[in-house]
Amino acid sequence: MTRQRSAVLIAGPTASGKSRLALARAEERGGLIVNADSMQVYDTVRVVTARPPAEDEGRAEHRLYGTVPASRRFSTGQWLGAVTEILAHTDIEREVIFVGGTGLYFNALINGFAEVPEISPELTLQVQQELEPLDEAGRMAMLVEVDPEIARRLGVADPQRVTRALAVHRATGRRLSSFQDDLQEGPLQGWRIERFVLAPDRDVLRARIATRFEQMFASGAVEEVEALLAKRLDPSLPVMKAIGVREIGDWLDGLHGREEAITLATIATHQYAKRQRTWFRNRMGDWPRLGLEGQPLR
């Protein structure tokens, strides 16, 4: 009889201690850690995207961290394809630990992912430029007009997700929700799965976020952004949207001071964490909740 394969899914907002919890689990059980964060797949920006440090990667095997050139776009479908390849070449006895903050990745693991045609970068950029002057309410209004079901599923008009939905509709004439309704089977079908969402107290999370960019500035974030900007990449690329890239870049250009750069990046991180929590609440409400770094909630 074939043994049922085992996976652990650890989701949570930024700065909640997901990577530390995953590392402890991997060291305890000899597990393989697979990145489930859409920004940590890119090279050049280890510090800016809070990727696990090299010493942690040396303590347990990590996959899909920093493996994609910053000059590329890496879709959820491509990530899922890479995961499927990893699983096919991983010992069936070995526990696989997925960790990150990208809700779509976890959804794809369990429920599968719709095959959506490739959207041209030019069209994506055009939509981004149209959305840029709009606030969340304005983005949501545009999304509701084109794809009310996607608007309902998202709950929050995240700029990247709205751009994706509008671009798909313009390119194909079909709503993104109709593609998603044609889901293929997820790669973890039939696996024994443990799943957790880290949901630490908001004040604790805010305090951790507040100190994050001070530490990043002291740990090489500025040098990373300098290296990234030296590549003169298309500003619409996902890696250029990583929190801290614009803020540090503007500081390097003399548009504001160091403390203001840190403050702006911290505010952006708070907003991102809020969007993550909303996704987890709306789409992963039945997942068990843990506190900071996997501690039991009080």
Secondary structure as GFF3:
##gff-version 3
##sequence-region A 1 298
A	DSSP	beta_strand	6	11	.	.	.	ID=ss1
A	DSSP	alpha_helix	18	29	.	.	.	ID=ss2
A	DSSP	beta_strand	32	35	.	.	.	ID=ss3
A	DSSP	alpha_helix	54	59	.	.	.	ID=ss4
A	DSSP	beta_strand	62	63	.	.	.	ID=ss5
A	DSSP	alpha_helix	76	88	.	.	.	ID=ss6
A	DSSP	beta_strand	96	100	.	.	.	ID=ss7
A	DSSP	alpha_helix	103	111	.	.	.	ID=ss8
A	DSSP	alpha_helix	121	131	.	.	.	ID=ss9
A	DSSP	alpha_helix	136	146	.	.	.	ID=ss10
A	DSSP	alpha_helix	148	154	.	.	.	ID=ss11
A	DSSP	alpha_helix	159	172	.	.	.	ID=ss12
A	DSSP	alpha_helix	176	180	.	.	.	ID=ss13
A	DSSP	beta_strand	192	198	.	.	.	ID=ss14
A	DSSP	alpha_helix	202	218	.	.	.	ID=ss15
A	DSSP	alpha_helix	221	230	.	.	.	ID=ss16
A	DSSP	three_ten_helix	238	241	.	.	.	ID=ss17
A	DSSP	alpha_helix	245	252	.	.	.	ID=ss18
A	DSSP	alpha_helix	258	283	.	.	.	ID=ss19
A	DSSP	beta_strand	289	290	.	.	.	ID=ss20
A	DSSP	three_ten_helix	292	294	.	.	.	ID=ss21
###
